[in-house]
Amino acid sequence: FTFFIPNAFSPNGDGINDVFYGKGDFILDYELTIFDRWGNLIFFTDDINKHWDGTANHGKEIAQQDVYVYVVKITDHKEKKHKYTGTVTIVK
């Protein structure tokens, strides 16, 4: 089992680091939740292939340059559960 998640990305449409996501090997179940600094839910997915494109307000606009909190819950191939909490910075 391996897992990696970055700490910054730049959703500016230049094709480089435009989306935020975790990736790894031997992952059975995956949940990614993103919150703003006030604890408001910004993004949720339970599909490891669905990435956060930096939008807020239900996809209407790119979120402001700021630090966001992520929570990742994973079940690996041995049915062991893992939880990762950290921050990601939007850089414009």
Residue pairs with C-beta under 8 A, 6 or more apart in sequence:
1 24
1 25
1 26
1 27
1 76
1 77
1 78
1 80
1 82
2 24
2 25
2 26
3 22
3 23
3 24
3 27
3 72
3 74
3 82
3 84
4 22
4 23
4 24
5 21
5 22
5 23
5 70
5 72
5 84
5 86
5 88
6 17
6 20
6 88
7 86
7 87
7 88
7 89
8 17
8 88
8 89
8 90
8 91
9 17
9 18
9 19
9 20
9 54
9 88
9 89
9 90
9 91
10 16
10 17
10 18
10 90
10 91
10 92
11 18
11 19
11 20
11 53
11 54
11 55
11 62
11 63
11 90
12 18
12 92
18 53
18 54
19 51
19 52
19 53
19 54
20 34
20 51
20 52
20 54
20 70
20 88
21 32
21 48
21 50
21 51
21 52
22 30
22 32
22 48
22 72
22 84
23 48
24 74
26 76
26 77
27 48
27 74
27 75
27 76
27 77
28 75
28 76
28 77
28 79
29 46
29 73
29 74
29 75
30 46
30 47
30 48
30 72
30 73
30 74
30 75
31 44
31 45
31 46
31 71
31 72
31 73
31 74
32 43
32 44
32 45
32 52
32 70
32 71
32 72
33 41
33 43
33 44
33 70
33 71
33 72
34 41
34 42
34 43
34 44
34 52
34 68
34 69
34 70
34 88
35 41
35 42
35 68
35 69
35 70
35 71
36 42
36 56
36 63
36 66
36 68
36 69
37 66
37 67
37 68
37 69
42 52
42 56
42 63
42 68
43 52
43 55
45 51
45 52
54 62
54 63
54 90
55 61
55 62
55 63
56 62
56 63
56 64
62 90
62 92
63 90
64 90
65 89
65 90
65 91
65 92
66 89
66 90
67 87
67 88
67 89
68 87
68 88
68 89
68 90
69 85
69 86
69 87
69 88
70 84
70 85
70 86
70 87
70 88
71 83
71 84
71 85
72 82
72 83
72 84
72 85
73 81
73 82
73 83
74 81
74 82
74 83
74 84
75 81
75 82
76 82
